């Protein structure tokens, strides 16, 4: 998947951001920010993510996609699904209404796949 490719890539995207900022390369800087914001779910697991600080970190957090509020809602939804499933009569698939209980949302599945 794209997430795994990004996670294991040998390229230092944060280093490129710093270089672009030092050189005043605004178009490259904007592209790198876009890449960071749209791929933060994979990038945050890379060792150099800890180097993202200050205004750069604030911008990525502010502009990340999907937004933090969405990720928090997915987490709350998944917790509710687990709770409802544990309380259902068959313990797995049917709620009190007899309708199937939805599956939890897999955040990894939100990442596009490479072809």
C-alpha angles and dihedrals in degrees: 000000000000090000092059093045091053093043093054100035115124092219119107104221093175090054088053090053091052091047092049091050093048092049094045090238095157097175092052090044091053091048092050091049089051090050092048093048096048096042101038092117089066099031096053088069093058117099094238092058087088088065091065103100146150120006092355092057092045091052094049091048091048095047102033119135123247090032121240091249090059092049090049090050091050090051092050090047092051091050090050091050090053090048094048093046091051090052097045119107096242092037093227125047117005129069127204090277091056091246120127116266110239121248122254117261116254109216090200089061089061091067113091116246125235118239 
